Amino acid sequence: MTRLILPNLQGEQMGQVIVTITLTNRIDQVMAKRGFISAEEVRSCTLDDVLVDTGATLLCLPSSVIQQLGLVQGGEARVETTTGVQVGRIFRDVELCIEERRGTFDCLELTDVPYALLGVTPMEVLGLEPDLKNRRLRVLPMNAEQTYLSVL
């Protein structure tokens, strides 16, 4: 497990939600499934101190984690940050697992901070929402009677 440094939010911890996530290089998974590499060669890591950030759109990972996973850059995008609009690098095909829910996502590289952020898009896709009162992620229903997925 990789432990990252959390931002210093002195006096702002009310409602702060910290989660553990597992990340895997999806391309490695496909290569292993097709027999091109062994299962042991699939790059993966678990991050214990990921900040749920409803102000972030994407999964945001530090450069060191992106390098560790060997993710492929898919492009660049203009990104609004607390210091203004900047160009950020987008990386493709990271499998994200939280609370036994899995999905494959793009991620934004964080170059100025040593921590990861979980943005709203992966939470929505995986059926997770922050419970700020109890400082945890709530897993939305997905059973025979209810589902968080809709086609209306």
N, C-alpha and C positions, 0 to 999 in steps of 0.2 A: 504494500500500500504506500502511496505517495502522500506525504503530508505537505500541504501548501500553507503559506503564510496568509492569514486573513487580513483584510483591510482594518485599519484602526478606526472604529466607529464609536469612539468614546461618547457616551451619553446617548447614542442612537441605537442601542441594542434592542429596544422594545420592538417586537415583531420580527426581529432578524431570524431567518430560517437558514440553517446550515444542513446540508445533505451529503450523503456518500453516494458517489456514482462510479460505475465501471465503464471504461472506454476501451474499444477494440478497433483496430484497423480493419475495416470491412473488406478491403481488397485482399488483405492477408487471409481472412476467413474464406473468401471465395477460392483463392489459390490453394489453400489447404484442402478444401472440399473437393477440388478437382485433381488433387494429388501432385501439384507442382511444388509445394513445400509441406513440411511436416506440421502437425498441429502445434508442436512445441515452438515453431518459428512464428506463430501468430502473435503480433505485438498487442499487448493489452496492459492496462493499469487501472488501479482503483484509487480514486481521490476521496479523502475523508472530509475535507473542509471546504466544500463548495457552497458559495453564497447564492441563494435564490435571489434573483434581481428582476423584479417586475418592470424595471426601467430598461432592461436589455431585451433585444429581440431574439438573438441567437444564443447558442452555447458559445461561450468565450473561454479560450484556453491560453495559458501562457506558452510562449515559444518553446520552452523546455519540454513541455508535455507533448506538443505537436511533433517535435523532433524525436522524442522517445517512441512515439507511435508510428513515425514515418509517414505521416499524412501527406497527401498530394495537394499542392496548391491548385485551386480552381479558378482563381481570378482575384481581382481587387474590387473594393467598393468604398464609396465615400461613407464615412461613419461619423455620427454625431457623438461626441464625448463631452465630458465636463470641461475640457479645455478648448472646445470648438470642433469644427468638422475637419476630419483627417482621412487620409487614405489608409485602409486596412486590408490585410490579406485574408482571403477566404480559403479554407481548406475543406476538402471533400471527404465523404465516406467514412465518418467515424460512427461506429455503433455505440449508442448510449443506453445503458441499463440502469434504471432506478426503480426500486420497489417492484422488481420482477416484471417491469414493462420495458420493452426494447423498441428501438427505432434507429434508423440511419439518418444522420444529419450533416449539414455543413457546420463549420465552426469559424469563428472569427479569432484571429491571433491577437493576443494581448502582449504587447512588447514592453509596456511601462510598469506592469504590476505582476507580482509573483503568485496570484491566486486565480482561481477559475470562477466563472459566473454561469449560472443556469438561467437563461432567458425564457421569455414567455412562449415562444414558438415550440420548443421541444416539450415544455410542460403541457401545452394544449394538445399537441399530437399524441402524447402518452397518457392523457387523461389524469393529469396531476394539477393540483392547485394549492397555493400556499395558504396555510392556516396560521395567520399571524398571531392570533391569541395564544395558541398552543405551541407556536414556533416549530412547526413541522409541515411536511407536505401531506396533503389529503389525497388519497387514491380514489378517483371517481368511479362509480359503479360500472361494471362490465359483466353482466350475468344474463340469465334468461329473461328477467323482467325489466332490467334497466341497462342502458348503455350511454356512455358519454359521447359516442359517435352519432352524428346525425346527417341526414341527407334530406333537406327540406326545400 
